[in-house]
Amino acid sequence: MLRSMYSGISGMKNFQTKLDVIGNNIANVNTYGFKKGRTTFSDMMSQTIQGAKGNDGVLGGVNPKQVGLGATLSTIDTISTQGSIQSTNRPLDLAISGSGYFTLMNGANTYYTRAGNFYLDSEGQLVNSSGLVVKQEGNNDPIEIPSNAQSFSIDSAGVVSFVDSEGILQEAGTLEISTFANPDGLEKFGDNLFTVSQNSGNPTAATAGNEGAGKLMAGALEMSNVDLSEEFTEMIVAQRGFQANTRIISTSDEILQELVNLKR
């Protein structure tokens, strides 16, 4: 009886966490490059009332008798599937079609992102919305487009070209795309950024379209991979699961009350 009460408590805590993850997914349904989360559970240890018995030649085998002690949080996964690509016709908007992350620098710190809404700062450097510099493939130099450039473009390989003031085509550099053995193991840092973790593996620097990295699409952005219909369905499941566990607790409480009332 008391076991059922504590099992219900564990279930309530787990479904609350699931609702927290679902709420974060829905809040980021329009966040560029956002990768949704998923919550999974596992059963806790079980109390063995009677162990299993094998066939002894006289009696047949008997299965073990065990009572579960509730559920526990197993994982909160980052689902790194491709989000839909939306055309913007803005030349500094970039989307990766396939694997890989844009590489950003903040001094000695390196970050990774799928959000390709980039900008030019006062020095003509290619930066993200927070001012982090977009890393150039092969070195740590920023990609700079002179203020007197007549035009510029970024191709599917990430090569940034511009026409200088004299009408000559120049290359400003190539964007570095980083790939990981386990991209789901990256840690979310906030502000659309990821950082390396002990289980993501070290980044492999590449150019778009090479060494497993996806191709770039200029004038487009990758949207969030959150599916609202799926999230609302999971929300209903979590809500009903939470309610069912509260019923377990209230039923256990009623039984305890009956025991207390035995002696009056």
Summary of the structure (lengths in Angstrom):
residues: 264
radius of gyration: 27.1
end to end distance: 21.5
largest distance: 100.8
contacts: 782
relative contact order: 0.20
helix: 23%
strand: 35%
